[in-house]
Amino acid sequence: MEETLQHHTYTKDNAVFPFCKGCGHHHYVNHLDEALFALNIDPKNVCIVSDIGCIGILDSLFATPHTFHTTHGRSTAFATGIELADGILRNSKLKTIVVIGDGGATIGLLHLVNAALMNVDVTVILANNFLYGMTGGQHSQFSPLEFVTPTTPAGNIVPPIDICSIMKSCGATYIKQAVATDKNLGSIIADAVNHPGFAMVEVLELCTEWAVPFNKFDGKTMNEKLRHSNDGGVPQRKDFATLYKEKVLGNLKKTIDDTITPAYTSALNGSRRIVLAGTAGEKVQLASFLYMKSAIASGLHATQKNDNPVTQGSGFSLSELCVSNDEILFTGIDQPDAVIIASADGLKEVLANGTLSRCVAETIIIADQTLPEFECAGKISRLPLRALCTGSRAALSALAALNVVKGWISQDALWEMIDGKFKDKSGSFHRDIEALMPFIKT
């Protein structure tokens, strides 16, 4: 008589999900956990195989099953090997589950094809949010027609891959498509895991960071318009060049010119290297970008280098700025001239990556006054950044106030960039900067 396991959950107690607010990955993980619970599988007989991408960081959320993190697009290949070894040596006791995004699915498309052709007992749960959310929101081979992304601003003109039809043509024996918010998604995943042979569940989602702001899609429209169709027809298509000329070139409202003509001057002699650290979504990298453009408008050379976690809208946000009156041949920062720390996420990152340990006595440190004490060789100014400026203005206001004090680039150029970006809301920055200046130690 088999032991009744009755696991309450396969995820960690009080697990903090690392995904952006509103992301369908939250539903995905909860429904996967729900499916495993419904099947009551011994955790040691579950192997979750992931690869690179936002969905791939779910490994740490699961407490009891085996997890195996692989290279981008190769999770299905690794899972196939795991399942074949288990099937031959242990009589297929292991349930092998691939968690993959549309990026990994396209990079590893042939691995999916071969797994379906072989009909290995692997369950693939494909998180399809129609774009590459981890790397900047670029369109993917799964993006619907007319879908707007940073790389398809006029709307996607290439029909998306129909992964369900591909898997069907390869002999897959279980194929389902569902929206992440479907209440029965847990049951669908459970059926797929329990199915003897290759199974795929395509979970349709929307990336809240890159898709939602630019597209009129929601759960209802996904249900209505993006469901898999088996009509079998081959649509007539125009060639790519014709479509591009009609859709993209024909709809450009104006020629985009990103050229910055120096209209201001700067007395800067040498270079200055600045680190901005804060929380994702609070315009840290935008602050850096506006300062970089202002430096160029001041006749200087400037570079910007950004960093953030796998997710785009959660965790830390970091930007490294270099401005110089001479050519910049190295964009790294061995010794920062200034570090602005606008949040606890930012402090945690500059401690972890060694930025604060590379500071010297002359380094100017501007930190929000609510942050805990930290050791650093620089001159630390604790400012009420978040109290006075709010999180979304803290980084830019602190950077602009510092520039007023030090005069590294033309303040008029910076005001032009701020006023041009924020328009009638730029008055808040004028008030912020005036309030912050007296607190800065130089």
Secondary structure, 3 states (H helix, E strand, C coil): CCCCCCCCCCECCCCCCCCCCCCCHHHHHHHHHHHHHHHCCCHHHEEEEECCCHHHHHHHHECCCEEEECCCCCHHHHHHHHHHHHHHHCCCCCEEEEEEEHHHHHHCHHHHHHHHHHCCCEEEEEEECCEECCCCCEECCCCCCCCCECCECCCCCCCCCCHHHHHHHCCCCEEEEEECCCCCHHHHHHHHHHCCCCEEEEEECCCCCCCCCCCCCCHHHHHHHCCCCCCCCCCCCCCHHHHHHHHHHHHCCCCCCCCCCCCCCCCCCCEEEEEEEEECCCCHHHHHHHHHHHHHHCCCEEEEEEECCCCCCCCEEEEEEEEECCCCCCCCCCCCCEEEECCHHHHHHHHHCCCHHHCCCCCEEEEECCCCCCCCCCEEEEECHHHHHCHHHHHHHHHHHHHHHHCCCCHHHHHHHHHHHHHHHCHHHHHHHHHHHHHCCC
